[in-house]
Amino acid sequence: AVVSTQSTGDLCEALGWPWLASNPMFSTNELRVDNRVELLELLNKRFLEETTEYWTEVSKSYSFTATPINNVQQAFEHPQAVYSNVVKTVHSKSDNVDIKVVGHPVKFDGNDPDRYEAPPSLGQHTSDVLQELGYSNEEIRELEKKKIIETGG
């Protein structure tokens, strides 16, 4: 994150482009915002010249931060996620598969709530919800027959 004039200068130095900080199009935050399309085009090209790991490591020597944006698998396998035991595996009875889900991010006194369930299958709770709203079983069957709803059964 580049949030100050200092970190902008540091980023330009890290990029190997010290000239960028004094470029008339990008010399102030207001100008960088006004010219962000052009700036992002330059930055994106430069960032693609090195790996994510390279930029993450380089940022440690400067006043800006850079971290990778993880996909779901990378996030679930991240050492912090593993350490904090935030990824839980639940069994989906309807699909007969194990599913990884995100557990509770907050633990009190080291206690982790132990109730984790698979997400409902399509239509699994439709009948219950419609009955709570006052629909009769006959009305629910008619909606399902017309393919307006699915009840999972």
N, C-alpha and C positions, 0 to 999 in steps of 0.2 A: 504494500500500500504506500503510495506516494502522497503525502498529505501536507507537505511544507516546501518552502523554497529550498531548504537544506536537503531534504530527501529527493527533490527533483534534481538538484545538482549531483547528488550521490548516484542516482539512477543513471544519469547521463554519463558519468564517469565509469560506472560499472558496465554500461553498454559499449564503452569505448568511443563514445560520441560526446566529448565535452562541449563541442560546438552547439549541440542541441539546446542546452540551457539558455544560451544567449541568442538563439535564433529569434528574429522579430515576431515570428508566428507563435512562439511558444514561451516567451520570456517571463510571462506572468501567469498566474492561475487562470485569470479571466481569459487571456488569450489562448491558453491551452484548452479551455472549455469551448471557446468560440471556434477553435480549429481542431476539435477532437477527432473528426473523421480522418483528417490528414495525419494527425499524431498517432492515432491507433493503427493506421496503415503502416507507418514507419516502424512502430514498436512491434506489431505482430510479425512483420518480416524479420526483424532482428531476433526476436525471441525464438523463432523457428530455426534459427541457425545453430542453436545449442539445445541440450537436453533440459528437461525439467529439473533433474538433479543438479545440473550445472548452475542454473539460475538460483535454485534454492540455496546452494552452497555459497555462491557469490554474494547473495543478499546478506549473509551473516556478517560480512565485513563492512556493511554500510548502515545508514539510518533508516532504510526502508525494509519492509518485510516482503517475502515472497514464499508462498507455499503452494504445493500442487492442489489442483482441484481433482478430487478422487471420484471415480465411478463407485457404484454400490459395492462391488466386490472388493475394490481397494479400501474403501472405508471400513468394511467388515473385517478385513485382514490387517488393518493398521495396528501397529503395536499398542497404541493407547486404547483402542477398542478391545483388543484381546486382554490387555492388562486389567481394564475396568470391568471385564466380563459383561459388556453391554449387548452383545449379540447372543440371542437365545434361539434355540431350535425347538419348533413345535411341530406336532404331527397333524396334518389335515386329513381327517377321517374320510371326508367326501372325495378327495382326490387321491388318498392313500400315498401321500408324499410328505417328506419332511421339508419344512419351510424355515428359513432364517428370518427372524424379526428383530427389531430394535427393542431392547429391554428398557427398563426405567433408567433414565439418566441420573437420577438422584437416589442416593442410598443414605439412610439414616442409621447412624451407629454401626455402619458396615453391613446392615441388613438389606437384602435385595428382595423385594416382593417376589413371591414364587409362583404367582398365578399368571401364566402366559397361555394364550389360546391362539390357534390358527385363525386367520381372518375368515369370515363366513363365506360360504360358497354363494354363487349367484342365486338370489331368491330364497336363501335359507330362512330368513326372518320375515319375508314379505307377508305371509298369512298372519303371523302373530301381530305385526304392526297394523295391518288392515283391520283385524278383529278389534284391536284396541281403539281404532278409530270408528268402530261401529259397523263395519261391513259384516254381513252374514257369510257363512260358509258357501251358500249358494251364489251370492254376488261375487265372491272371490273366485269360485270355479268358473263363472261366466267370464270374468276378466281374463283369466288364464286361457280359456277356450278361444277367446278373441285375440289371443297373443298380445294383450296389453301389458300383462305382467308375467313374470316367471316365479314359481314358488319353489323351485328346486326339488319338486317331488313328482 
